[in-house]
Amino acid sequence: MGVSTDQGRAPQARDPRWRHLDQTNPEAAGLRPAPRRAGPTWSQFLRAQAEGVLATDFFTVETVRLKTLYVLFFIELATRKVHVAGVTEHPDSAWVTQQARNLVIDGVADDTVVLLHDRDSKYSGPFDEVFRTERVEVIHTPFRSPRANAFAERWVRTVRNECLEWTLVRGRRHLDRVVRTYAGHYNEKRPHRGLDLDVPAGAGSTEIAPSDLPSVRCRDVLGGLIHEYEVAA
């Protein structure tokens, strides 16, 4: 018993134009070039389109009494400026939605075009609707893809390494004060670690002639955990 020829084979296999593909120009044979398969990565795309993109994420902190607290924050991709929305033990839909309203009232989302966040169930429909009413497009990252929100994940690593891993958190109010204090330091006092040697808050650095070097004063932040340096008055 023989095997019949598959009548559903790809038509190009029987197309006579393919017989002379090596000897002729594919375009002359009526064959268009294949679409571009290589393109920018997701990280490259976000860097190129950073202006107007706002990302958000949660991270957790354990207190000395072994309670889990949740910190909600937003980060502007263009400047890396961080906005701490709040700290809570129960991040339900009502609380998260209220933080979104507060952010919009403060004017943070005025120039925002895209909001980026993961598919965590804490981001409920009303949360996204707050931004959609401001004409902000909400993009959900794929499941289990932390690199898709890499800028927010990187800030979580920074605040842990430079602050939280060296602090014993007593409770919600204590954590809120610590994180907001560190965010202020991150936004305004770290030009040597910022984009173009500038701080996320946008206070441009000024060059000083060697002959006019002023005296520098050191200020302790968070009980001496962080040192800030500024020109003495």
C-alpha positions in Angstrom: 0.0 0.0 0.0 1.6 3.3 -1.1 1.5 6.6 0.7 -0.4 9.3 -1.2 1.2 12.7 -1.8 0.2 15.4 0.7 -2.0 17.7 -1.2 -1.7 20.3 1.6 2.0 21.0 1.2 3.2 24.6 1.2 2.5 26.2 -2.2 6.0 27.6 -2.3 7.4 24.0 -2.5 5.7 23.7 -5.9 6.2 27.3 -7.0 8.5 27.3 -10.1 10.0 30.6 -9.0 11.8 28.8 -6.2 13.7 26.6 -8.7 15.9 29.5 -9.8 16.1 31.3 -6.5 19.9 30.9 -6.4 20.4 32.2 -9.9 18.1 35.2 -9.9 17.2 38.1 -7.7 14.4 37.1 -5.3 12.7 40.5 -5.9 12.9 40.0 -9.6 11.2 36.6 -9.1 8.3 38.4 -7.3 9.4 37.3 -3.8 9.5 40.0 -1.2 12.2 39.9 1.5 11.3 38.4 4.9 10.2 40.9 7.6 12.9 42.1 10.0 13.3 39.5 12.7 15.7 41.5 14.9 14.5 44.6 16.8 15.0 46.5 20.1 14.7 44.6 23.3 12.0 45.6 25.9 14.7 47.4 27.9 15.9 49.3 24.9 12.4 50.2 24.0 11.6 51.6 27.5 14.8 53.6 27.5 14.0 55.1 24.2 10.4 55.9 25.2 11.1 56.7 28.8 9.6 60.2 28.6 6.1 60.0 29.9 6.3 56.5 31.3 5.5 55.9 34.9 6.1 52.5 36.5 4.8 51.2 39.8 5.4 48.2 42.1 5.1 46.8 45.6 7.7 45.4 47.9 7.4 43.9 51.3 9.3 44.5 54.6 9.3 42.4 57.7 9.1 44.2 61.0 10.8 43.2 64.3 7.5 41.6 65.3 7.5 39.5 62.1 4.6 41.5 60.5 4.6 42.0 56.8 4.2 45.5 55.5 3.6 46.5 51.9 5.2 49.6 50.3 3.7 51.0 47.1 5.8 53.4 45.0 6.0 54.9 41.6 9.1 55.8 39.5 9.4 58.1 36.5 11.5 56.3 33.9 12.9 59.4 32.3 14.4 60.8 35.5 14.3 57.8 37.9 12.4 60.1 40.4 10.6 58.0 43.0 7.3 58.8 44.6 6.4 56.7 47.7 2.6 56.3 47.7 2.2 54.7 51.1 2.8 51.8 53.5 0.1 49.4 54.7 -0.4 46.0 56.3 -3.5 45.3 54.1 -3.1 46.5 50.5 -6.7 46.0 49.4 -8.4 47.5 46.4 -9.8 50.5 48.2 -6.4 51.5 49.7 -4.5 51.0 46.4 -7.1 53.0 44.5 -6.9 55.9 47.0 -3.1 56.0 46.6 -3.6 56.4 42.9 -6.1 59.3 43.4 -3.6 61.0 45.7 -0.9 60.7 43.1 -3.1 62.2 40.5 -4.2 65.1 42.8 -0.5 65.8 43.5 0.1 66.3 39.7 2.5 63.5 39.3 0.6 62.0 36.4 0.1 65.3 34.5 2.8 64.5 31.9 2.4 60.7 32.1 1.4 58.8 28.9 1.9 55.2 30.0 1.6 53.5 33.3 3.5 50.2 33.6 2.8 47.6 36.3 2.6 43.8 36.7 -0.5 41.7 37.0 -0.7 41.6 40.8 -4.2 41.2 42.0 -3.7 44.2 44.2 -3.9 46.4 41.1 -7.7 46.2 40.8 -9.9 47.6 38.0 -10.6 50.9 39.9 -6.9 51.5 40.2 -6.3 51.4 36.5 -9.5 53.4 35.9 -8.1 56.3 37.9 -5.3 56.7 35.4 -7.4 56.0 32.3 -9.6 58.9 33.2 -6.4 61.0 33.0 -5.8 59.7 29.5 -3.0 57.4 30.7 -2.6 54.1 28.9 -2.1 51.2 31.4 0.2 48.4 30.3 0.4 45.1 32.2 3.6 43.2 32.1 3.6 39.5 31.3 3.2 37.0 34.1 6.4 36.2 36.1 8.5 38.6 34.1 10.2 41.0 36.7 12.6 42.2 34.0 9.7 43.8 32.2 9.5 46.2 35.0 13.2 46.4 35.6 13.5 50.0 36.6 11.1 49.6 39.5 12.8 46.3 40.5 16.2 48.0 40.4 15.0 50.7 42.9 13.7 48.0 45.2 17.2 46.5 45.2 18.7 49.9 45.9 16.5 50.9 48.8 17.1 47.4 50.3 20.9 47.5 49.9 21.4 51.0 51.1 18.7 51.4 53.7 16.3 48.6 54.8 18.8 45.8 55.3 20.5 48.0 57.9 17.3 49.1 59.7 15.1 47.3 62.3 11.6 48.3 61.4 9.3 48.7 64.4 6.0 49.3 62.6 4.1 50.9 59.8 4.7 54.6 60.7 8.4 53.9 61.3 8.7 52.2 57.9 6.8 55.0 56.2 9.2 57.6 57.6 12.3 55.6 56.7 11.3 55.0 53.1 10.1 58.5 52.5 13.3 59.9 54.0 15.4 57.6 51.8 13.4 58.5 48.8 14.1 62.2 49.5 17.8 61.4 49.7 17.6 59.4 46.5 15.8 62.1 44.6 17.8 65.1 45.7 21.2 64.1 47.2 22.8 61.5 45.0 24.2 63.3 41.9 27.2 60.9 41.6 24.8 58.0 41.0 22.2 59.8 38.9 21.7 60.2 35.1 24.3 62.6 33.7 25.5 63.2 37.2 22.3 64.9 38.1 19.7 64.1 40.7 16.2 62.7 39.7 14.5 65.8 41.2 16.2 67.9 38.5 18.2 70.4 40.6 21.0 70.9 38.2 24.6 70.7 39.5 26.8 73.7 39.2 30.5 73.7 38.5 32.8 75.6 40.9 36.2 76.9 40.0 39.1 75.4 42.0 40.0 78.8 43.4 36.5 79.2 44.8 36.1 75.9 46.5 33.8 76.4 49.5 33.7 74.5 52.7 31.6 71.3 52.8 29.3 70.2 55.6 28.3 66.7 56.3 24.7 65.9 57.5 23.6 62.6 58.9 20.4 61.0 57.7 18.5 58.2 59.3 20.6 58.2 62.4 23.9 58.3 60.5 23.1 55.4 58.2 23.4 57.8 55.2 25.7 60.9 54.9 24.7 63.9 52.8 27.3 66.6 51.8 26.4 70.2 51.1 28.0 73.5 50.8 28.3 75.2 54.2 26.5 78.5 54.4 
